[in-house]
Amino acid sequence: MITGLNHLASGKIRDLYAVGGDLLLVASDRISAYDYVLESEIPDKGRILTQLSMWWFGQLADLVPNHVLTADVDEFPAELAPYKDELRGRAMLCRRLAMVPVECVARGYLTGSGLAEYEKNGTANGVPLPAGLVDGSRLDRPIFTPAMKAEVGAHDENVTFEEMAERTGDPELAARLKDLTLAVYSRARDIAEGRGILLADTKFEFGRLPGGTLVLADEVLTPDSSRFWPADQWHPGRAQPSFDKQYVRDWLTSPASGWDPRSDTPPPALPEEVVQATRARYVEAYERLTGVKFV
Ligand SMILES: N#Cc1c(N)ncnc1-c1cnn(Cc2cccc(F)c2)c1
């Protein structure tokens, strides 16, 4: 948290500030696992994921406008000058939007809450899926599985498209959000697959400009907003390894940590080698996707 700025909200990993009529989205080096924010930070994680978001916004600009004014600290308003070094690379100055109260989730692979519903009903957010799918199955056509935003700390509530249309009171907006979400995810899935990363699913947030234009908001297509899987380790029928969090998960569930995920106790600090190996995974994901060396 940056004292001295007008703090608006905090998620597990990021903080939101008001700067004049705009917003500043700041990504920390925090990392979460097993629904806990760990006491150990991953050096540069916020910078790597912010630069990855910015790269994706560029890749998607022909499909959808976004809310970012700039991520260059030298272009930030003068009031932010005292915080330049702390913000460099990890902050996006964004236009303030009227946010749509829906988590727009696209799934290209079946896992997590989507798999749970499928195993019970053969559907995902009420939409029937083909028989015989297993954990990690690739879906021929990505699906839109919206969720109504929950309070901080609670899990979002998966809803059918029809429920979403009803609860937003705007069926046209619901249809537009579905189309945009699937088009943007499909483009990203194809780009990532060509670089050895499977984007299993992702969560987009949209908002509206004063004139009503629908705009892509928040961060996009990072390992915090999406499931990143290494393509060369994809084996449907089991839990897939996480591209970025597997070292953390493996250590936390190993005897070495002395921690039990089923206990109500917070996880212990990570060993330095796990921190550094995890940092290296974020750097690798960034460099593989963008083709640019992280500096
Ligand atoms: N992006 C964006 C945005 C915008 N451009 N205009 C208005 N509101 C938001 C906005 C509101 N909540 N969040 C999510 C959120 C919560 C907590 C911390 C965070 F970093 C992010 C995003």
The ligand as an ORCA input file, in Angstrom:
! r2SCAN-3c Opt
* xyz 0 1
  N      -9.573     -1.692    -13.734
  C     -10.380     -0.912    -13.455
  C     -11.369      0.061    -13.106
  C     -11.578      1.192    -13.950
  N     -10.783      1.387    -15.070
  N     -12.526      2.096    -13.638
  C     -13.274      1.930    -12.523
  N     -13.106      0.913    -11.683
  C     -12.182     -0.046    -11.955
  C     -12.073     -1.165    -10.990
  C     -12.768     -1.246     -9.803
  N     -12.407     -2.415     -9.174
  N     -11.537     -3.040     -9.967
  C     -10.935     -4.360     -9.628
  C      -9.838     -4.101     -8.611
  C     -10.106     -4.159     -7.269
  C      -9.058     -3.948     -6.353
  C      -7.791     -3.693     -6.771
  C      -7.562     -3.610     -8.109
  F      -6.328     -3.333     -8.491
  C      -8.578     -3.829     -9.047
  C     -11.322     -2.307    -11.079
*
